[in-house]
Amino acid sequence: MIWIIVAVLIVLVLASYAGFLWFQVIRNNKKTRIELELAQKEQAQAELKHQNYLQTSLHVIAQSALNDELNISEGCIRVKVLLDNLDFEALDIEGLDKNDFSLIDEVYVQLQDFDTHQARKELSDKERKDQDRKRRLIEFKNDEMLRKIFTTLTQKFKIIPE
């Protein structure tokens, strides 16, 4: 009889402990789910902030190129990088398609092998002038269409305050 009582007590203790552990698993799962939801919200906010930054930057760079504060080729290079990082699918801008900016990609490809920064400084005068001449020719051939694209960028993308 004593063995039955001891066995029942052991079963009760083990069942209580199992219940306690189960409760902790449920609590930890809930805590993990809440932390995951919070992390997802923070990630979504960070992505929205980044996309807003890209849109603002597109507007500012395009406007600077239109105002001749930035040469057209430099504007193309900068805009290309921004457009590559912009999430067009998430944007809800009517009449906006990434293919509308294919000329930016074409000009970028033509300019990508030009020397910049220190490498440009190390060019001889003749080499530098030759690259400048080629760059100006690319700009001249595409000026009208690029200005239309930059105008579209300033119209479609506004400065978004943080």
Disulfide bonds with the S-S distance in Angstrom:
none
